[in-house]
Amino acid sequence: MNADEKQFSLNRAASKSKFLSVIHTAAFTNVDLHRIFETVSINLSRSTPEKGFTPIGRSVISALEDYLRWGGFPEILLAEEPLRRKIIGEYADLLYYRDLLDQFSIRNEHVLHLLLKHCLSQPATLLSPHKLFNDFRSQGITISKNTIYDYVRFLQEAGLLYTTPIYAQSLRKQEQNPKKIYLVDVGLMQAFTAQPDKDLGRKLENLVFLKKRTSAGELFYYAEGHDIDLVHRGDSGMAFTNVCWTLDPPETRRRELASLAAVRERFPKARLELIAHDAGQQSLPAPIKRLLAWQYLLA
């Protein structure tokens, strides 16, 4: 191990409480992404899609893209890229062996590892314990549904995972439908995938979720004929938000606008938002509000 590896390597003897404190700190630093860039906010305000970005604006866009690829843990972002995956792997090892197996007295280590891999590699997707139960059974793994529910709860209690229910008036329907999962830090995906640029759209949605959860109110996903990524219900009313990486493909644009237009018929007073990294040049039909991701995150 060279000097750089030693400098950025995690101490495997770190206590559970110390590592959990890192996880919980990340939960707050991630949603306050704008603080990272507060010194350049004035320069960013001068940048628009029509005028192009100032040099500092472009650097912030690059920083956001790097953040989505590697997450927000300081040790990872400060390391050279070849070392980043090694550090993330050590994070995952500490999380698995010390902060989950030990703290929750896990009996079925294999199932927990499979569940951890499933959740960390698929942010902003639906998690169905019933489907996981059937998948495990098809692989010859004997486990109860209650154990899967318990293990998902352990991931939440460890501060690693957040879930949102489906938007429904019936609490029973909310409980019967899968929850949508979000990660405390999208960089942890790299412990199980070799492609930092994979699923940038879902990573961006994850980051938007972390931003929205700082606001008072409740968060849901919507699936009534059309899908809406995030629903926020607060004192100021309802807000329906779709998130995508780019609006350039005509099919993507049609799909995102169609779902928001359908929601408007049912919730005429709700705010409608479309957040994208690349929002394109075309205007959107009122009252849908187009937001560039970096502008939303800095607001």
Backbone as a ProteinNet text record, in pm:
[ID]
protein_1_A
[PRIMARY]
MNADEKQFSLNRAASKSKFLSVIHTAAFTNVDLHRIFETVSINLSRSTPEKGFTPIGRSVISALEDYLRWGGFPEILLAEEPLRRKIIGEYADLLYYRDLLDQFSIRNEHVLHLLLKHCLSQPATLLSPHKLFNDFRSQGITISKNTIYDYVRFLQEAGLLYTTPIYAQSLRKQEQNPKKIYLVDVGLMQAFTAQPDKDLGRKLENLVFLKKRTSAGELFYYAEGHDIDLVHRGDSGMAFTNVCWTLDPPETRRRELASLAAVRERFPKARLELIAHDAGQQSLPAPIKRLLAWQYLLA
[TERTIARY]
85.4	0	88.4	65.1	148.4	97.4	169.5	135.7	-3.8	-44.1	-178.1	-285.5	-263.9	-363.2	-374.2	-260.7	-263.3	-335.1	-314.2	-374.5	-525.2	-579.4	-723.7	-794.3	-718.8	-780.5	-851.9	-968	-1041.2	-976.5	-988.4	-940.1	-1043.2	-1009.4	-1106.1	-1138.5	-1059.5	-1087.7	-1181.2	-1233	-1323	-1445.1	-1496	-1611.3	-1738.3	-1840.7	-1970	-2026.6	-2017.6	-2076.2	-2008.7	-1878.4	-1806.5	-1852.6	-1865.7	-1907.5	-2051.9	-2137.9	-2276.9	-2286.3	-2198.4	-2200.5	-2164.5	-2075	-2041.1	-2162.6	-2234.7	-2355.4	-2456.8	-2482.2	-2583.5	-2537.6	-2407.7	-2356.3	-2378.2	-2354.6	-2374.8	-2520.1	-2611.3	-2753.9	-2787.2	-2716.8	-2743.1	-2659.8	-2534	-2451.2	-2501	-2553.1	-2601.8	-2719.1	-2813	-2930.4	-2900	-2786.1	-2746.1	-2636.5	-2652.7	-2552.1	-2519.4	-2618.4	-2594.7	-2489	-2468.7	-2367.3	-2227.1	-2209.4	-2079.3	-2043.8	-2144.3	-2121.8	-2164.4	-2182	-2238.6	-2149.7	-2019.6	-1929.3	-1939.9	-2005.6	-2016.2	-2161	-2251.7	-2393.3	-2421.4	-2350.6	-2372.1	-2334.1	-2221.8	-2179.5	-2279.2	-2333.5	-2430.1	-2557.4	-2595.9	-2719.7	-2710.9	-2591	-2573.8	-2576.3	-2577.8	-2577	-2719.4	-2753.4	-2884.2	-2864.3	-2961.9	-2947.8	-2928.3	-2987.4	-2977	-2840.1	-2786.6	-2659.3	-2539.6	-2563	-2452.3	-2402.6	-2306.7	-2257.7	-2129.6	-2115.5	-1989.9	-1886.3	-1756.3	-1655.5	-1679.6	-1716	-1742.9	-1869.8	-1969.7	-2091.8	-2063.3	-1977.2	-1942	-1870.3	-1786.3	-1715.2	-1811.7	-1916.8	-2014.9	-2096.4	-2131.5	-2200.7	-2114	-1985.5	-1893.8	-1887.1	-1887.9	-1884.3	-2010.5	-2125	-2249.7	-2245.7	-2194.8	-2184.8	-2091.3	-1981	-1887.5	-1954.3	-2033.3	-2106.6	-2202.6	-2272.5	-2367.6	-2296.1	-2175.2	-2100.4	-2043.4	-1993.8	-1915.7	-1973.2	-2078.5	-2137	-2070.6	-2101.6	-2058.3	-1965.9	-1917.6	-1825.5	-1692.9	-1644.3	-1522.4	-1401.6	-1380.4	-1263.5	-1262.9	-1383.6	-1393.7	-1370.3	-1433.9	-1421.4	-1280.8	-1208.6	-1074.1	-968.2	-1006	-910.7	-901.1	-787.9	-774.4	-870.8	-918.8	-1023.6	-987.3	-863.3	-833.7	-852.9	-842.6	-857.8	-1002	-1089.2	-1224.5	-1301	-1291.1	-1366.1	-1315.6	-1185	-1127.9	-1186.5	-1196.3	-1248.9	-1396.8	-1471.8	-1613.9	-1630.7	-1546.1	-1551.7	-1526.5	-1434.2	-1407	-1524.6	-1587.8	-1710.2	-1813.7	-1835.4	-1937.1	-1902	-1773.2	-1731.4	-1760.4	-1725.6	-1751.1	-1900	-1976.1	-2120.8	-2178.1	-2131.9	-2188.2	-2145.5	-2014.9	-1964.7	-1980.8	-1969.3	-1972.1	-2108.5	-2162.9	-2280.3	-2412.7	-2409.5	-2532.8	-2526.7	-2425.5	-2417	-2407.6	-2321	-2300	-2415.9	-2456.5	-2557.8	-2691.3	-2730.3	-2863.7	-2861.8	-2745.8	-2734.7	-2795.2	-2750	-2802.7	-2765.4	-2862.5	-2838.3	-2810.5	-2880.9	-2865	-2781.1	-2648.8	-2558.9	-2572.2	-2593.4	-2601.2	-2719.6	-2834.1	-2953.2	-2933.7	-2874.6	-2850.6	-2759.1	-2655.4	-2564.3	-2636.3	-2720.8	-2797.7	-2892.3	-2956.9	-3049.3	-2974.2	-2858.7	-2777.3	-2735.3	-2690.7	-2651	-2769	-2884.8	-3004.6	-3039.9	-3040.5	-3081.5	-2978.1	-2850.8	-2746.7	-2727.9	-2763.8	-2742.9	-2866.2	-2976.1	-3099.2	-3172.2	-3113.1	-3183.6	-3302.7	-3398.6	-3516.7	-3593.8	-3604.5	-3684.3	-3775.7	-3872.3	-3965.9	-3904.7	-3924.7	-3875.6	-3995.7	-4008	-4118	-4064	-4082.5	-4039.2	-4100.8	-4225.2	-4290.7	-4216	-4176.9	-4102.1	-3964.1	-3899.9	-3769.8	-3782.1	-3889.4	-3912.9	-3920	-3994.8	-4006.4	-3873.6	-3797.7	-3666.9	-3572	-3570.7	-3484.7	-3525.4	-3654.9	-3704.3	-3666.1	-3672.3	-3634.2	-3485.7	-3405.8	-3262.4	-3231	-3335.5	-3316.5	-3282.2	-3308.6	-3278.4	-3404.1	-3394.5	-3508.7	-3507.6	-3612.4	-3623.3	-3769.5	-3809.6	-3948.1	-3963.8	-4086.1	-4113.7	-4087.2	-4119.5	-4096.9	-3949.6	-3862.2	-3718.6	-3677.1	-3731.8	-3699.2	-3745.9	-3867.5	-3917.1	-3826.1	-3781.4	-3692.7	-3561.1	-3504.1	-3374.4	-3384.7	-3495.1	-3515.8	-3525	-3593.3	-3603.5	-3466.2	-3382.1	-3247.4	-3168.5	-3183.1	-3114.1	-3161	-3290	-3343.1	-3291.4	-3292.3	-3248	-3098.9	-3022.8	-2880.5	-2855	-2961.9	-2946.8	-2900.3	-2911.2	-2862.1	-2969.6	-3093	-3202.1	-3320.8	-3387.3	-3515	-3619.1	-3744.7	-3852.2	-3967.8	-4037.3	-4158.9	-4271.9	-4393.7	-4507.3	-4573.8	-4662.1	-4743.4	-4842	-4876.3	-4976.4	-5114.6	-5185.1	-5318.8	-5391.6	-5522.1	-5602.6	-5614.1	-5602.4	-5617	-5480.9	-5471.2	-5348.2	-5321.7	-5427.7	-5412.8	-5347	-5387.8	-5327.4	-5180.9	-5148.5	-5008.5	-4925.6	-4980.3	-4906.7	-4894.8	-4995	-4995.7	-4905.9	-4876.1	-4794.7	-4646.7	-4559	-4415	-4376.5	-4271.7	-4213.9	-4105.5	-4084.7	-3975.4	-3855.3	-3738	-3620.3	-3524.7	-3461.1	-3358.1	-3241.1	-3121.5	-3000.1	-2955	-2885.8	-2829.4	-2718	-2651.3	-2544.8	-2532.2	-2548.6	-2547.5	-2409.7	-2305.5	-2172.2	-2159.3	-2241.9	-2235.4	-2272.3	-2336.3	-2366.3	-2239.1	-2129.7	-2006.7	-1945.2	-1995.2	-1948.3	-1995.9	-2101.2	-2159.1	-2170.6	-2121.9	-2123.9	-1995	-1947.8	-1821	-1843.2	-1962.3	-1995.4	-2044.6	-1954.5	-1995.8	-2101.4	-2104.7	-2200.7	-2333.6	-2350	-2473.7	-2586.1	-2704.6	-2826.6	-2815.4	-2758.7	-2744.5	-2880.9	-2980.8	-3114.5	-3173.3	-3157.6	-3210.2	-3127.9	-2999	-2915.6	-2959.1	-2991.5	-3037.6	-3169.5	-3260.2	-3385.7	-3359.1	-3262.7	-3225.5	-3182.1	-3102.5	-3053.8	-3166.8	-3259.5	-3375.2	-3460	-3475.4	-3547.5	-3482.1	-3348.9	-3277.9	-3298.3	-3306.7	-3333.8	-3475.7	-3571.7	-3711.1	-3743.1	-3672.3	-3705.7	-3667.4	-3596.3	-3566.4	-3684.3	-3780.1	-3897.3	-4004.6	-4081.7	-4190.8	-4294.5	-4350.3	-4452.8	-4422.3	-4498.1	-4485.1	-4445.2	-4372.8	-4328.6	-4385.9	-4427.2	-4484.1	-4433.5	-4467.5	-4461.5	-4604.1	-4629.3	-4765.2	-4769.3	-4872.2	-4885.6	-5032.8	-5101.6	-5243.5	-5261.1	-5225.2	-5232.5	-5107.1	-5057.9	-4932.7	-4842.9	-4712.7	-4617.5	-4558.9	-4553.1	-4485.8	-4380.1	-4259.1	-4147.2	-4166.8	-4202	-4210.9	-4336	-4405	-4520.6	-4492	-4500.2	-4477.8	-4608.5	-4653.3	-4775.8	-4737.1	-4753.1	-4715.6	-4816.4	-4777.6	-4867.9	-4904.9	-4814.5	-4840.4	-4915.8	-4956.4	-5033.6	-4956.1	-4998.1	-4939.4	-4841.9	-4733.7	-4637.4	-4602.6	-4613.6	-4581.1	-4456	-4355.7	-4225.4	-4177.4	-4141.9	-4071.6	-3926.8	-3835.9	-3693.4	-3637.3	-3558.1	-3492.4	-3356.6	-3272.2	-3137.7	-3142.1	-3216.5	-3226.8	-3366	-3410.6	-3540.4	-3525	-3404.4	-3380.5	-3454.1	-3452	-3524.9	-3674.1	-3734	-3877.6	-3965	-3930.7	-4011.1	-4009.1	-3891.4	-3880.1	-3964	-3954.1	-4029.4	-4179.6	-4226.8	-4369.6	-4415.7	-4336.2	-4374.6	-4383.4	-4282.4	-4279.6	-4393.9	-4418.7	-4525.2	-4662.5	-4679.4	-4809.6	-4848.6	-4753.8	-4785.9	-4821.8	-4750.4	-4781.1	-4915	-4944.6	-5072.2	-5188.9	-5170.9	-5276.9	-5302.1	-5195.9	-5210.5	-5283.9	-5261.2	-5326.1	-5477.7	-5527.6	-5672.5	-5731.7	-5658.2	-5707.9	-5677.2	-5563.3	-5520.3	-5492.7	-5596.4	-5578.3	-5501	-5496.1	-5426.8	-5283.4	-5242.9	-5109.8	-5000.7	-4881.7	-4764.3	-4706.1	-4667	-4611.1	-4469	-4373	-4232.2	-4168.4	-4079.8	-3999.3	-3853.7	-3777.7	-3638.3	-3548.9	-3453.7	-3364.8	-3224.7	-3127.9	-2990.3	-2976.3	-3035	-3039	-3185.2	-3237.2	-3380.2	-3415	-3315.3	-3342.9	-3381.1	-3411.3	-3442.6	-3592.2	-3670.3	-3812.4	-3885.4	-3979.8	-4060.5	-4159.8	-4207.5	-4304.3	-4441.5	-4547.1	-4682.5	-4712.9	-4775.9	-4816.3	-4919.5	-4919.6	-4837.5	-4714.5	-4667.5	-4551.9	-4426.9	-4353.6	-4234.1	-4110.3	-4028.7	-3903.8	-3792.4	-3718	-3610.5	-3483.3	-3373.7	-3244.8	-3203.7	-3146.1	-3116.3	-3025.4	-2919.3	-2826.2	-2892.5	-2983.8	-3053.5	-3147	-3217.4	-3307.4	-3229.8	-3118.6	-3042.3	-2976	-2949.2	-2887.4	-2989.8	-3117.1	-3220.6	-3238.4
-119.5	0	123.8	215.6	334.3	441.3	555.2	660.2	714.9	731.8	785.2	689.7	560.1	463.2	465	477.9	483.6	608.5	718.3	845.1	840.4	779.8	782.5	654.9	556.3	431.3	452.3	391.1	398.9	309.4	344.5	262.3	153.5	30.7	-78.5	-106.1	-48.6	-68.7	37	123.4	229.7	168.4	236.3	184.4	200.3	126.2	136.2	276.5	333	464.7	569.4	556.1	653.3	646.4	523.4	512.3	555.7	520.8	564.1	716.4	780.2	926.5	984	915	959.3	949.2	836.3	817.7	927.6	955.1	1054.6	1195.1	1221.9	1351.2	1367.8	1261.4	1267.2	1295.7	1244.5	1267.2	1415.7	1491.7	1634.4	1712.3	1672.8	1747.2	1729	1613.3	1590.2	1680.6	1695.3	1773.9	1922.9	1961.6	2100.9	2125	2065.3	2076.2	2220.3	2309.4	2448.7	2514.8	2466.2	2526.4	2506.3	2395.3	2368.7	2478.7	2531.7	2627.2	2769.1	2799.8	2928.4	3045	3021.2	3129.9	3165.7	3079.3	3108.4	3129.6	3146	3156.9	3279.5	3390.6	3511.7	3486.6	3419.4	3390	3297.8	3202.5	3111.5	3183.1	3284.3	3354.8	3427	3450.3	3517.1	3419.3	3289.7	3187	3144.2	3133	3084.1	2989.5	2903.4	2814.7	2891.1	3014	3091.7	3157.2	3210.2	3281.1	3187.2	3064.8	2975.5	2995.7	2916.7	2920.9	3001.9	3073.5	3138.5	3029.6	3062.7	2960.9	2897.2	2978.6	2922.4	2837.5	2884.4	2806.1	2669	2663.6	2535.1	2446	2505.1	2425.4	2366.6	2440.1	2388	2275.2	2290.1	2182.6	2057.1	2075.2	1962	1899.2	1984.8	1934.4	1854.2	1901.6	1829.4	1692.6	1689.2	1561.9	1465.9	1519.9	1437.3	1385.6	1471.8	1434.9	1319.8	1326.3	1221.3	1090.1	1097.3	975.6	910.8	993.9	940	971	1049.6	1078.6	1195.3	1211.4	1329.8	1305.3	1182.1	1158.9	1228.9	1309.9	1389.2	1304.8	1190.9	1109.3	1064.4	1042	995.1	1109.8	1222.7	1334.7	1394.4	1384.1	1439.5	1343.3	1220.1	1119.9	1126.6	1078.1	1061.5	952.3	962.7	872	724.3	682	538.6	485.4	573.7	530	531.6	599.7	621.1	491	401.2	275.8	193.2	198.3	125.5	178.3	311.5	371.5	337	343.7	309.1	163.4	75.7	-63.7	-82	-1.8	-10.2	44.2	150.3	198.1	86.2	19.3	-85.6	-200.7	-235.1	-342.4	-305.9	-183.1	-140.3	-138.2	-88.8	-83.1	-222.5	-316.3	-451	-527.9	-534.2	-621.4	-562.7	-431.9	-373.5	-311.4	-233.6	-154.5	-224.6	-338.2	-413.7	-549.7	-629.3	-762.4	-755.5	-668.1	-660.7	-593.7	-478.8	-401	-472.8	-539.9	-599.7	-751.4	-807.6	-951.9	-1033.3	-1004.4	-1069.4	-1217.4	-1301.5	-1445.6	-1491.8	-1434.7	-1477.4	-1373	-1386.9	-1288.3	-1283.3	-1398.2	-1403.5	-1321.2	-1335.9	-1262.3	-1112.4	-1074	-932	-874.5	-948.9	-899.9	-884.7	-980.2	-970.4	-850.5	-829.2	-716.4	-584.7	-577.8	-457.1	-425.7	-526.6	-506.8	-460.8	-521	-483.9	-336.4	-293.8	-157	-53.6	-83.2	14.6	32.8	-65.7	-55.3	-4.8	20.8	60.9	173.1	291.7	402.3	448.5	511.4	567.1	460.5	340.5	233.6	175.6	96.4	34.9	-90.8	-104.2	-220.8	-300.6	-422.4	-510.4	-630	-633.2	-750.5	-880.5	-873.4	-993.8	-1045.9	-956.3	-997.9	-1050.9	-984.8	-1032.5	-1172	-1193.3	-1325.5	-1432.6	-1404.4	-1500.9	-1519.2	-1408.2	-1418.6	-1505.6	-1484	-1564.3	-1711	-1734.7	-1873.4	-1944.2	-1870.4	-1930.3	-1965.2	-1899.8	-1928.7	-2034.3	-2090	-2192.9	-2138.9	-2010.6	-1948.3	-1951	-2012.3	-2023.1	-1905.7	-1825.8	-1709.1	-1666.8	-1607.8	-1563.3	-1420.1	-1384.5	-1246.7	-1150.4	-1192.3	-1105.6	-1071.4	-1166.9	-1140.3	-1034.9	-1041.6	-940.3	-803.2	-796.4	-667.9	-617.4	-708.7	-669.1	-614.7	-681.6	-638.5	-503	-479.4	-346.9	-240.6	-274.2	-179.5	-152.3	-254.7	-235.1	-136.8	-146.9	-55.1	88	103.3	236.6	287.4	201.2	243.1	275.7	214.5	243.6	375.6	439.2	566.9	553.6	435	410.4	431.1	405	396.1	479.2	543.2	611.4	548.9	551.3	498.5	597.7	595.7	675.3	583.2	604	521.9	577.2	499.4	546.4	651.6	748.1	847.1	782.8	776	717.6	767	781.3	823.1	711.8	588.2	473	432.1	427.9	381.7	235.2	159.6	17.9	3.4	87.4	82.5	122.2	219.4	258.5	141.9	67.8	-43.7	-161.3	-179.6	-294.9	-275.8	-151	-124.6	-112	-139.8	-129.1	13.6	24.8	154.5	189.6	317.3	362.6	390.9	347.1	359.3	466.5	535.2	634.6	612.3	642.4	620.2	747.6	730.8	845.3	908.7	828.9	880.4	790	848.8	768	712.1	766.8	712.9	568.3	524.8	386.4	286.5	335	246.5	184.6	259.7	213.6	92.9	57.1	-64.7	-188.7	-171.9	-287.9	-270.5	-160.9	-142.3	-76.5	-112.4	-58.8	56.6	112.5	216.7	342.7	438	560.7	641.3	629.3	705.9	633.7	520.4	444.9	509	513.8	556.8	697.6	790.8	927.2	992.3	954.9	1011.4	970.6	843.9	797.8	852.5	870.4	933.8	1078.2	1147.8	1285.5	1290.8	1198.6	1193.1	1169.3	1083.8	1057.7	1187	1267.3	1392.2	1492.9	1496.9	1585.6	1542.8	1412.5	1363.2	1412.3	1399.9	1442.5	1591.2	1668.6	1811.4	1834.6	1764.1	1786	1739	1638.3	1586.1	1683.7	1790.8	1892.6	1986.9	1983.5	2070.5	2001.6	2081.4	2025.6	1963.5	1853.4	1787.7	1640.6	1578.2	1435.4	1413	1304.7	1270	1135.2	1127.8	1006.5	991.6	877.4	865.9	845.4	871.3	866.6	763.5	678.2	574.4	544.1	642.1	625.3	645.7	543.4	554.8	617.2	723.4	788	794.4	788.6	787.7	926.6	965.6	1088.5	1048.6	1098.3	1056	1094.2	1220.6	1270.4	1355.5	1331	1411.6	1468.3	1599.5	1664.2	1727.8	1688.8	1745.3	1821.1	1953.8	2037.6	2147.7	2243.3	2352.2	2437.5	2445.1	2528.3	2454.7	2331.7	2256.9	2138.3	2092.5	1974.5	2016.2	1941.5	1963	1827	1816.9	1694.4	1720.3	1635.6	1659.7	1536.3	1555.9	1453.4	1496.6	1398.9	1425.9	1339.9	1400.2	1323.1	1384.8	1309.8	1358.6	1458.6	1426	1515.4	1508.1	1621.7	1628.5	1622.7	1602	1604.8	1495.9	1369.6	1268	1299.5	1308.4	1341.2	1247.7	1119.3	1023.5	1056.7	1095.3	1132.8	1255.8	1354.2	1478	1450.6	1370	1339.1	1266.1	1169.8	1090.9	1178.1	1261.2	1344.2	1445.7	1507.3	1607.8	1543.7	1424.8	1357.4	1322.6	1275.8	1238.6	1360.9	1471	1592.6	1652.7	1645.5	1696.4	1614.8	1484.2	1399	1431.5	1458.5	1493.1	1625.4	1716.4	1848.2	1836	1739.2	1721.8	1681.5	1605.2	1559.7	1659.2	1728.6	1823.7	1959.5	2031.3	2155.3	2264.7	2261	2365.3	2326.4	2207.7	2160.2	2225.8	2237.8	2285.1	2167.7	2194.8	2091.1	2129.6	2039.7	2069.2	1959.5	2003	1910	1951.7	1871.2	1901.9	1814.7	1877.4	1802.7	1861.1	1776.4	1823.8	1902.6	1850	1917.8	1934.9	2056.6	2082	2119.6	2131.6	2167.6	2313.9	2351.6	2491.7	2517.3	2413.2	2432.8	2468.1	2558.6	2595.4	2483.6	2484.1	2384	2447.8	2371.9	2427.8	2466.3	2580.9	2625.4	2527.1	2506.4	2571.6	2490.6	2399.9	2317.9	2405.2	2394.7	2475.7	2393.1	2445.1	2377.7	2429.8	2336.1	2373.6	2297.3	2370.4	2304.5	2248.2	2129.6	2061.6	2144.4	2203	2277.5	2400.6	2463.4	2579.7	2538.4	2428.5	2381.3	2345.7	2275.7	2231.1	2347	2455.5	2571.7	2668.4	2646.6	2741.6	2736.3
0	0	0	-97.6	-103.5	-7.1	-5.6	90.9	70	-57.3	-84.3	-33.6	-56.2	-10.2	141.1	208.1	353.5	402.2	330.4	374.8	367.7	261.7	242.9	288.2	327.4	374	505.4	518.2	645.3	748.2	870	979.4	1009.1	977.4	993.9	1140.2	1227.7	1369.2	1424.8	1337.4	1384.4	1449.8	1550	1623.2	1541.9	1579.7	1512.1	1523.8	1642.1	1663	1576.5	1557.3	1475.4	1330.7	1278.4	1139.3	1120.2	1214.3	1204.5	1208	1284.5	1288.8	1152.7	1079.1	943.7	853	864.6	783.4	810.7	938.1	972.5	935.5	946.5	902.6	753.6	678.4	534.2	500.8	581.5	555.3	557.9	639.8	647.6	546.2	525.5	430.7	289.1	256.8	121.6	87.1	178	146.3	150.1	208.4	209	106.6	-10.5	-114.6	-148.4	-139.2	-177.4	-90.5	32	117.7	62.8	-8.3	-67.2	-166.3	-232.2	-339.3	-303.3	-176.5	-140	-183.8	-195	-233.3	-380.5	-460	-602.5	-644.8	-550.6	-584.5	-670.2	-646.2	-725.8	-870.2	-892.7	-1029.3	-1098.4	-1024.2	-1083	-1123.2	-1047.1	-1077.8	-1211.9	-1261.4	-1389.9	-1506.2	-1475.2	-1578.5	-1609.3	-1734	-1776.7	-1893.9	-1922.7	-2038.3	-2167.6	-2177.8	-2300.3	-2313.3	-2201.9	-2205.2	-2193.9	-2147.7	-2120.4	-1979.3	-1939.9	-1803	-1793.3	-1683.2	-1652.9	-1622.9	-1626	-1592.7	-1456.8	-1357.1	-1225.1	-1230.4	-1306.2	-1320.6	-1378.3	-1481.3	-1540.9	-1440.9	-1356.9	-1257.2	-1155.1	-1121.5	-1026.9	-1090.2	-1218	-1287.4	-1287.4	-1312.2	-1310.3	-1171.4	-1067.5	-930.8	-898.5	-946.7	-923.8	-991.2	-1115.1	-1185.5	-1112.3	-1060.2	-983.8	-856.8	-795.8	-674	-702.1	-815.3	-849.8	-880.2	-931.6	-961.6	-836	-743.6	-632.2	-495.2	-486.4	-357.6	-287.3	-158.1	-86.2	31	50.4	160.7	134.1	228.4	204.1	164.6	231.6	199.9	54.6	1	-137.3	-235	-211.3	-303.7	-304.8	-193.4	-185.3	-239.5	-261.4	-310.6	-462.9	-514.3	-658.1	-703.5	-827.2	-873.4	-860.2	-888.6	-874.6	-732.5	-633.7	-495.2	-447.1	-519.6	-469.8	-450.6	-546.1	-534.7	-417.1	-391.9	-278.1	-146.9	-136	-13.7	3.3	-105.6	-98.5	-56	-108.4	-69.2	79.7	134.6	278	358.5	309.5	373.4	380.7	267.1	261.4	356	363.9	454.7	600.1	638.2	775.3	804.9	706.7	723.9	743.2	660.4	663.1	787.8	811.4	916.9	1056.4	1071.1	1203.8	1238.1	1144.8	1180.8	1154.3	1085.7	1064.3	1134.1	1100.9	1161.5	1313	1362.1	1506.9	1578.7	1528.8	1601.6	1609.1	1500.9	1496.3	1512.9	1546.3	1570.9	1456.3	1335.2	1215.3	1214.3	1187.1	1181.5	1038.6	941.7	803.3	729.3	737.7	679.3	527.8	467.2	320.9	269.4	332	289.1	309.6	422.6	446.3	339.5	302.4	198.8	66.4	30.4	-94	-90.5	23.9	37.5	30.4	95.3	91.4	-51.3	-123.2	-262.9	-347.1	-325.8	-401.1	-378	-253.6	-220.3	-264.1	-240.7	-272.8	-422	-500.6	-645.2	-719.2	-647.8	-717	-643.2	-635.9	-569.7	-651.9	-583.7	-650.4	-727.9	-668.5	-728.1	-620.4	-664.4	-570.7	-509.1	-380.2	-307.1	-258	-309.8	-271.6	-193.5	-61.3	15.8	-34.6	-82.7	-135.3	-257.5	-347.7	-466.9	-426.6	-330.8	-283.8	-223.4	-149.1	-88.8	-196.9	-304.3	-413.7	-486.6	-503.5	-568.6	-486.2	-355.3	-268.5	-272.2	-269.1	-270.1	-400.1	-513.7	-641.4	-646.6	-559.9	-551.5	-446.2	-386.4	-286.3	-149.4	-127	1.9	88	203.7	294.2	391.1	386.2	474	480.6	589.6	602.8	553.6	518.3	477.8	593	713.7	829.3	846.7	816.2	826.6	725.3	605.4	503.5	549.7	603.1	656.5	768.5	854.3	963.6	909.8	810.5	757.9	688.7	618.1	557.4	666.3	774.7	886.4	947.7	954.6	1007.8	921	788.7	698.8	722	751.6	780.4	915	1015.4	1147.5	1149.7	1059.9	1049.7	977.5	929.9	861.8	718.7	661.7	527.1	421.4	459.1	362.9	409.2	311.7	336.6	244.9	288.5	204.8	198	85.7	70.8	26.1	78.7	38.2	-87.1	-143	-253.9	-202.4	-287	-247	-258.6	-147.1	-144.6	-21.3	-33.3	80.7	184.2	137.8	224.6	282	413.6	477.3	444.5	429.3	393.7	257.1	162.1	28.8	36	120	136	188.1	283.2	341.3	245.6	160.3	70.2	-50.8	-86.5	-204.7	-168.5	-264.6	-237.8	-199.4	-120.7	-86.6	-188.4	-207.6	-293	-203.9	-246.4	-160.7	-212	-116.7	-146.9	-51.9	-100.1	-22.7	47.5	159.4	229.6	146.2	61.6	-23.5	-145.5	-264.1	-386.8	-417.4	-354.2	-377	-334.3	-238.4	-192	-301	-408.3	-521.6	-577.5	-572.1	-635.7	-566.3	-449.8	-384.5	-459.5	-543.1	-610.4	-761.6	-815.1	-959.2	-1003.1	-1120.4	-1171.1	-1267.6	-1270.2	-1366.9	-1294.8	-1266.3	-1196.1	-1271.1	-1403.9	-1483.4	-1501.8	-1439.8	-1454	-1372.9	-1432.3	-1362.1	-1303.8	-1379.2	-1328.2	-1303.9	-1383.1	-1363.3	-1229.7	-1192.6	-1064.2	-948.1	-970.6	-867.6	-845.3	-955.8	-943.1	-867	-896	-820.8	-672.8	-643.1	-504.1	-434.8	-504.7	-447.4	-429.4	-524.4	-511.6	-391.8	-372.8	-255.1	-126	-116.5	3.8	29.9	-77.2	-63.2	-11.8	-69.2	-32.6	109.1	156.3	289.1	400.6	367.6	468.6	489.2	397.2	409.4	493.2	564.7	644.6	552.8	596.4	516.5	496	405.5	378.8	233.6	209.8	75.4	34.1	-92.1	-149.2	-291.7	-353.6	-498.9	-547.7	-675.9	-730.7	-842.8	-842.4	-945.4	-969.9	-1023.8	-1056.6	-1207.3	-1283.7	-1428.6	-1486.9	-1424.6	-1462.7	-1339.6	-1362.4	-1251.8	-1228.8	-1102.8	-1060.5	-958.7	-978.2	-893.5	-747.9	-723.5	-586.1	-568	-460.2	-421.5	-282.8	-271.4	-142.4	-96.6	23	80.1	206.3	200.1	312.6	336.3	419.5	454.9	334.4	235.9	118.3	9.1	35.9	-62.7	-117.6	-234.3	-297.3	-406.5	-418.3	-526.5	-586.4	-719	-791.2	-874.7	-857.2	-919.2	-993.7	-1119.5	-1195.3	-1212.6	-1210.9	-1222.4	-1334.6	-1422	-1527.9	-1559	-1624.8	-1656	-1770.8	-1877	-1991.8	-2052	-2104.4	-2172.1	-2323.5	-2372.1	-2516.3	-2593.4	-2548.7	-2625.9	-2628.8	-2747.6	-2756.1	-2673.2	-2669	-2592.7	-2443.4	-2393	-2251.7	-2221.9	-2309.3	-2290.4	-2288.5	-2384	-2390.6	-2265	-2219.1	-2101.8	-1976.4	-1954.5	-1834.5	-1834.4	-1948	-1955.7	-1945.3	-2005.2	-2001.1	-1857.9	-1778.7	-1641.5	-1557.9	-1577.1	-1502.4	-1546.2	-1677.2	-1727.3	-1671	-1659	-1604.8	-1457.8	-1383.4	-1241.7	-1226.7	-1318.3	-1309.3	-1314.2	-1391.2	-1399.9	-1265.2	-1188.9	-1059.2	-948	-960.9	-857.6	-923.1	-960.4	-1038.7	-965	-832.3	-757	-719	-754.6	-715.6	-799.5	-741.5	-814.8	-893.9	-1016.2	-1103	-1140.3	-1115.1	-1138.8	-1223.7	-1311.2	-1389.3	-1372.1	-1299.1	-1267.9	-1353.6	-1423.4	-1512	-1508	-1530.3	-1544	-1673.9	-1780	-1909.1	-1946	-1923.9	-1943.9	-2086.5	-2174.3	-2312	-2327.3	-2449.4	-2479.3	-2495.8	-2517.8	-2542.4	-2412.8	-2424.6	-2308.7	-2277.6	-2154	-2110.6	-2097.7	-2121.4	-2109.1	-1965.1	-1947.4	-1813.5	-1758	-1626.4	-1524	-1482	-1569.7	-1534.7	-1529	-1420.4	-1400.8	-1431.4	-1522.1	-1556	-1465.9	-1404.4	-1314.1	-1350.8	-1365.2	-1379.7	-1244	-1243.9	-1118.5	-1028.9	-1084.6	-1000.2	-940.1	-1015.2	-961.1	-847.5	-866.3	-760.4	-634.2	-650.1	-534.3	-459.9	-530.9	-468.4	-408.8	-440.2	-395.5	-244.2
[MASK]
+++++++++++++++++++++++++++++++++++++++++++++++++++++++++++++++++++++++++++++++++++++++++++++++++++++++++++++++++++++++++++++++++++++++++++++++++++++++++++++++++++++++++++++++++++++++++++++++++++++++++++++++++++++++++++++++++++++++++++++++++++++++++++++++++++++++++++++++++++++++++++++++++++++++++++

